[in-house]
Amino acid sequence: MRKIKLFKLITYFTLIDRWICLISLLSAHLLLAQNEPYEKSFTGYSDYLSKNYGIQCEFPKGFEDLNEYFVANQISENASSGWIYGPIMETRDKECLLMYPALLLFTSKSDREWNYKIEQINKEMKNETSATQIKPDVNNLFPRSQIESEIKASMGLVDGYGDTIWDAEGFNLDDYITVISGEKAKSKFNADSVYIYNIPLDKPFREKYTYRVGMILSKKNRVTMLFKWYFTEKGKLNDDQYIRLINNTINYKEEFKYVD
């Protein structure tokens, strides 16, 4: 039987008719708490990103590390959409909170080929004769799917189980996001695209943060990075200035090649 590292299993996404199915945030949080993939420090985190995903990450000026890692962060109490975050840091003026992604998603070609073989075996066991196809590359589909899931969760566009209603009538994702691409995205992070979008809060986060902004860094055939920004009423007035503080502190290395 093929061995899979636990953290890779935690971050694994099964491609089914709804494209992506994220495992329980609570389960992932508990597993990570017992099987930490890196030391709980910014140095440990940045070393992990560099070695495993080819991303250079420097500590941004103006922030203080809160020493919080592998924290489950749900978009809404009634929705399953969310992520695992850490490190988490706060600006020195206490008006802005920034969450880095603890979970990172990358599905390799061999992963997709393996899934194809498993699906073939399952069909043979059920005596099914329909053709089996290798699923699309989830790495490049993931950013917009995750954004849609988070925005719809904040809007209450979920079913009775808290799952995203993907075919909600009248919903146009492009109405809710700002996309930075081309030379601008490359000069800031060496990314292909930067997605920025507002995610309304049900109630203040940690009692004082009343605004939430999602930010995703994306590069073709590379791991996606999901960030969350929280602002106080005062901090929201200068949100662009805070967000600019991480420009050039994160960089996708061109020469990196993912290794299974």
C-alpha positions in Angstrom: 0.0 0.0 0.0 1.3 3.4 -0.9 2.4 5.4 2.1 1.2 9.0 2.5 2.5 11.5 5.0 -0.1 12.5 7.5 0.0 16.2 6.7 -0.4 15.4 3.0 -3.4 13.3 3.9 -4.9 16.1 5.9 -4.5 18.6 3.1 -5.7 16.2 0.5 -8.8 17.2 -1.5 -10.9 14.5 -3.2 -12.1 15.6 -6.7 -15.7 14.6 -7.0 -18.7 16.1 -8.9 -18.6 19.2 -6.7 -14.9 19.4 -7.5 -13.5 19.8 -4.0 -14.5 18.3 -0.6 -12.6 19.7 2.4 -12.3 17.4 5.4 -13.6 18.6 8.8 -11.9 21.6 10.1 -12.1 20.2 13.6 -10.6 16.9 12.6 -7.8 18.6 10.8 -7.2 20.9 13.8 -6.9 17.9 16.2 -4.7 15.9 13.9 -2.3 18.8 13.3 -2.2 19.5 17.0 -0.8 16.0 17.5 1.3 15.8 14.3 2.8 19.2 13.7 4.6 19.4 10.3 6.9 22.2 11.6 8.1 23.9 14.7 5.7 26.5 16.1 7.8 29.5 15.2 7.9 31.8 12.3 11.4 30.4 11.5 10.0 26.9 11.5 7.1 27.9 9.3 9.3 29.8 6.7 11.7 26.9 6.6 8.8 24.5 5.9 7.5 26.7 3.1 10.9 27.0 1.5 11.8 23.3 1.6 8.4 21.8 0.7 6.8 24.4 -1.5 9.5 26.7 -2.8 8.2 29.8 -1.1 10.4 32.4 0.5 8.7 34.0 3.5 10.1 36.8 5.7 8.6 38.3 8.8 6.8 41.5 7.9 7.7 44.8 9.5 5.2 46.4 11.8 3.8 43.1 13.1 4.2 41.1 16.4 4.0 37.3 16.4 1.1 36.1 18.6 2.6 32.6 18.7 -0.6 31.0 17.5 -0.4 28.0 15.1 -2.8 25.4 13.6 -5.9 27.4 14.5 -9.2 26.5 12.9 -11.0 29.5 11.5 -14.6 29.0 10.3 -16.2 31.6 8.0 -19.6 31.3 9.6 -21.1 29.3 12.5 -23.6 27.7 10.1 -21.2 26.9 7.3 -18.4 24.3 6.9 -16.2 26.6 4.8 -13.0 27.6 6.5 -9.3 26.9 6.9 -6.5 26.2 9.4 -4.2 29.1 10.1 -0.9 30.0 11.8 1.3 31.9 12.3 -1.1 34.6 13.4 0.2 38.1 14.0 -1.0 41.6 15.0 0.2 45.1 14.1 1.9 47.0 16.9 -1.0 49.5 16.9 -3.5 46.6 17.5 -5.7 47.7 14.7 -5.0 44.8 12.3 -4.7 41.0 12.6 -3.1 38.8 9.9 -3.4 35.0 9.6 -1.0 33.0 7.5 -2.2 29.6 6.1 -1.1 26.5 8.2 -2.6 24.2 5.7 -1.3 24.3 2.1 -2.8 22.4 -0.8 -0.9 20.9 -3.7 -2.1 17.8 -5.7 0.7 16.4 -7.8 0.4 14.6 -11.1 1.2 11.3 -9.4 -1.6 12.0 -6.9 -4.1 12.4 -9.7 -2.8 9.3 -11.4 -3.2 7.3 -8.2 -6.8 8.6 -7.7 -7.5 7.4 -11.3 -6.2 3.9 -10.5 -8.3 3.8 -7.3 -11.4 4.9 -9.2 -10.7 2.2 -11.8 -10.5 -0.5 -9.1 -13.7 0.7 -7.5 -15.5 0.5 -10.9 -14.2 -3.0 -11.5 -15.5 -4.1 -8.1 -18.9 -2.7 -8.9 -18.8 -4.1 -12.5 -19.2 -0.6 -14.0 -18.1 -0.2 -17.6 -18.0 3.6 -17.9 -14.7 5.2 -18.9 -12.5 6.6 -16.1 -10.8 9.9 -16.7 -8.0 11.7 -14.8 -9.6 14.6 -13.0 -8.6 18.2 -13.8 -5.6 19.8 -12.0 -7.2 21.0 -8.8 -4.2 23.3 -8.0 -5.3 25.9 -10.7 -9.1 25.5 -9.9 -8.8 25.9 -6.2 -8.4 29.7 -5.6 -11.7 30.7 -7.2 -13.5 27.7 -5.7 -12.3 28.5 -2.2 -13.2 32.2 -2.6 -16.7 31.3 -3.8 -17.2 28.9 -0.8 -16.1 31.6 1.7 -18.2 34.4 0.2 -21.3 32.2 0.0 -20.8 31.0 3.5 -20.8 34.6 4.8 -24.0 35.2 2.8 -25.8 32.2 4.1 -25.8 30.4 0.7 -25.3 27.0 2.2 -27.5 23.9 2.5 -28.8 22.3 5.6 -25.4 20.6 6.2 -23.5 23.9 5.9 -22.1 23.0 2.5 -21.8 25.5 -0.3 -24.7 25.9 -2.7 -22.6 26.0 -5.9 -25.5 26.7 -8.3 -27.1 29.6 -6.3 -29.2 31.6 -8.7 -28.0 35.1 -9.6 -24.5 34.8 -7.9 -21.6 36.1 -9.9 -18.2 35.6 -8.2 -16.5 38.4 -10.2 -18.8 40.9 -8.5 -17.1 40.2 -5.2 -13.4 40.0 -5.9 -10.6 42.2 -7.0 -7.9 40.4 -9.0 -4.3 41.7 -9.3 -2.4 40.0 -12.0 0.5 40.4 -14.5 3.5 42.5 -13.6 1.9 43.9 -10.5 1.3 40.5 -8.9 4.8 39.3 -10.0 6.6 42.3 -8.5 4.9 41.9 -5.1 5.0 38.1 -4.6 6.2 36.6 -7.9 2.7 35.3 -8.2 0.4 35.0 -11.2 -2.6 36.4 -9.4 -3.6 38.0 -6.1 -7.3 37.8 -5.1 -8.7 40.2 -2.6 -12.3 40.0 -1.3 -14.4 41.2 1.6 -16.0 38.6 3.9 -18.7 40.1 6.2 -18.6 38.9 9.8 -21.5 37.6 11.8 -20.1 39.3 14.9 -16.9 41.0 15.9 -13.9 38.7 15.8 -12.0 38.5 19.1 -14.4 41.2 20.3 -12.8 44.1 18.5 -12.2 43.2 14.8 -15.3 44.1 12.8 -14.0 43.7 9.2 -12.6 40.7 7.5 -10.7 40.5 4.1 -9.6 37.4 2.3 -6.4 37.4 0.2 -5.2 34.5 -1.9 -1.8 34.2 -3.7 -1.9 32.0 -6.8 0.7 30.7 -9.2 0.2 28.1 -12.0 1.1 24.6 -10.9 2.1 25.8 -7.5 0.7 25.7 -4.0 -2.0 28.4 -3.2 -1.7 30.6 -0.1 -4.8 31.7 1.8 -4.6 34.7 4.1 -7.1 36.4 6.4 -7.0 40.0 7.4 -9.1 41.4 10.3 -9.5 45.1 11.0 -10.9 47.3 13.7 -13.1 50.2 12.7 -10.0 52.5 12.8 -7.8 49.9 11.0 -10.2 49.5 8.1 -9.7 53.1 7.2 -6.0 52.2 6.4 -6.5 48.6 5.2 -4.5 49.2 2.0 -1.5 50.4 4.0 -1.6 47.4 6.3 -1.9 44.9 3.4 1.1 46.5 1.6 3.2 45.7 4.6 3.6 42.1 3.4 4.6 43.1 -0.2 7.9 41.4 -1.1 8.0 39.4 2.1 6.5 36.3 0.3 8.1 35.1 -3.0 7.4 32.1 -5.2 10.9 30.7 -6.2 11.0 30.1 -9.9 13.4 27.2 -9.8 11.4 25.1 -7.4 10.0 21.7 -8.4 7.6 19.8 -6.3 8.7 16.3 -5.1 6.3 13.6 -4.0 
